[in-house]
Amino acid sequence: MLCKVTPSNFYRRLLRSLRPGSGRALVACLLVLWATLGVQARSPATNKTVEDCWALAPVVRPKVPDANITSHNPIDAFIAAEYQAKTLRPAGPANKATLLRRLYLDLIGIPPTLAEQDEFLQDSSPEAYDHVVDRLLASEQHAVRYARHWLDVLRYADVDDAMVAAPGIYLWRDWIIRALQNDLPYDQFVRAQLTGYRTTERSHIVATGFRLRVEPRPEDMFALGFLARGGSSRDVKDDQELAMSAVETVSTAFMGMTVGCAKCHDHEYDPILQRDYYAMKALFDPLVLRKVTLATAPQILAHAKAVEEWEARRTALESPVNELIAPYKKKLYDDRVAMLPPDVREIILKPEKERTPQEQKIADDYYPTLRIDSEKVLEILPDAERKQYEAVLNQLDPKKGAPGKPELPAFWTVEVDRTREQQTSFILTSGNPDKPEKNHPVEPGWPFAPAKIDFREGRVEAFSDWLTAPENPLFARVAVNRLWQWHFGQGLKKLSSDFGHLGGTPSHPQLLDWLASEFVKDGFSMKKIHRLIVTSDTYKLASDGDAELVANNVKTDPDNTFLWHFRLQRLEAEPVWDSILAAAGNLDLSVGGPSFDVPAPKPTRAEDAAHPADIAANAIPVRRAAYMTRGFSSGRDAMYSFLPAFDVDDGRAPCPLRTQTVTAPQALFLMNSHEIEEASTRFASRLQAQCGSDLSAAVDLAYRIVVARSPSPSERKHALAYLENQPARLKPFSWLLFNLDEFIYVR
């Protein structure tokens, strides 16, 4: 998100902070002058109206250009029209092996198997490619792949210090996977995550004439994890983080507008006022978190018994040592209380039942300061008591094998709190929940809302109906642009979450509107748009061309904005991980379930090392990286280092498009990591098991498994020279293939 603030006040404060007569003061004066002139130069942008914003204009289905091409896909006609206008010549089509690998990694995030390669390469029928597309789109692995894209945009995380909904949040992820697998129409996909209802009909009249609320589909409760994810642990009863999180994520993900930039002041570049931000926040202000226990009656009874047994074991261990450390703990506590200001100390020493609500809040605020952690107790204990205390702590530590407190499966959803619904919402100074501007109340609403809004079915319900309406120009445009971006690496509109003034305009506005209108016409089917895109000749282009073609095209379109060749793309973290496991033969393709942490490798002595054949035979299946734990914690590394190394965000903010860096940690993972060591061993064992002593066949097989093509004569020659007719060298050869640029790039 790009959020500009007026710099003049900043530089004014900077000037005052400098000593008179210093050279810096002159620099600061120049900066102030520059800032002032800059603001004046940009002033027209601050007066943008709805009429000035191209994205808010109605979608009018354009006529498909008559581009004189052989393709029957309308996408190619729009692209070819730009070729002709810009005098560009497209690169030729990619070869079949390259195209197959591209399609597999794009649609399901896993390379094609040997059998799938053979089937496609040997099928010369005109329908061969389309059959592969249809099969991949029907695969549940396609849903896993594209759920990960959506979860980046919707800021999914398993771990977040402030997130109440962490237990069971994976069920929201699994709901998204199931929705994509079933090709749930996009409007229903969004409505369910905002309201828990797929349909706009939320009530019906029974035979007696009473209007009753329609019971939502039970599984759509998990869709509300989208909103629950924003709930903060700071104050569950008066949590405003949920509403502010919803405004930022909903506006960027589904509206393509940076409404969050109006949190502290009117948006400088788009027709969005600060009042619009807080009106939209007021839609979500009545929502509170609700915990739902996911257990049967027998499970609940069994859980009660297990908790009683756990508490009894813990008490038996803790009681003696608690008596032992009580005097030391009291001394630490008394020392801390003595250091407090007198008025605070008086409140802390007062019995809790005698405190006023305001005093209780002060006492709660000081609780973290006064809490005595075990580490502090250990520092002052005599040696004998410290050893006894440490022994008990070790027996109670789940990280060291001690049983944790039994927990019932649960999921956090959201519901409307009727008391909060009656409360007035206000503009907040600098977005601070503790600083409501009581003289600036706001009514529920949203940017670009109609003059009259029917809130009878609910605030969020009214907004979701407006948002997902077929006539809403933002809704379909933003969605199809995201789908295009995920296939080509860049959207027709480059900033896919900012359709405002600073976000620029589409490279192919007519094509974008045609796709948006087609999306609506097809009932918001995402799979139909996927199919339309990947069956276009534009998608099938090679990533390079002959030198003369490239030289001529680069003069006109150096950034490949008009898609005269397929963009070379670095694979994201997940398909890199999955491709490694697929080659090693231990990729677990099961769908759904809790996220997993990657265990730390156990150090082994050389004499204890298993034989390579044993490692390959006893390989433990490892799940796809889409299920790898991700998030943020101030106290520990919440994500396995592989994920951030390959540019995975931690979910604290929406991520419309991952960066594609080239860094040392990426190379170090592919060269030195425990995972690559094991994968190379298993892969080499697989090659030897299938090819025996025929190393030429092993080289061919290795290339086909890792990069989905046969080696060139030169590559085969160099590989055999490296192997020196020694099967034992297949392991370092496998390592070498994992470190090819081609392995982590799609062309």
Secondary structure, DSSP 8 states (H G I E B T S, - for coil): -------HHHHHHHHHHS-TT-HHHHHHHHHHHHHHHHHHHHHHHHT--GGG-GGGS------------S---HHHHHHHHHHHHHT-----B--HHHHHHHHHHHHTSS---HHHHHHHHH--STTHHHHHHHHHHHSHHHHHHHHHHHHHHTT--SEETTBTT-TTTHHHHHHHHHHHHTT--HHHHHHHHHHS-SSS--EEE-TTS-EEE----GGGGGGGHHHHTT-BSS-GGG--HHHHHHHHHHIIIII---GGGGSSS--SSSS--HHHHHHHHHHHTTEEEEEEE---HHHHHHHHHHHHHHHHHHHHHHHHHHHHHHHHHHHHHHHHHHTS-HHHHHHHHS-GGGS-HHHHHHHHHHHHHH---HHHHHHHS-HHHHHHHHHHHHHH-GGGT--------EEEEEEE-HHHHHS-EEEEGGG-TT-EEEEEEE-S--TT--SS---TT-HHHHHHHHHT-TT-HHHHHHHHHHHHHHHHSS-SSSSTT--SSTT---SSHHHHHHHHHHHHHTTS-HHHHHHHHHTSTTTTB-S---HHHHHHHHHH-TT-TT-SS---EE--HHHHHHHHHHHHT-EE----S--B---------GGG---HHHHHHT---EE-GGGB--EE-SSS--S-THHHHTT---SSS--SS------HHHHHHHHH-HHHHHHHHHHHHHHHHHHTT-HHHHHHHHHHHHHSS---HHHHHHHHHHHTT-GGGHHHHHHHHHT-HHHHEE-
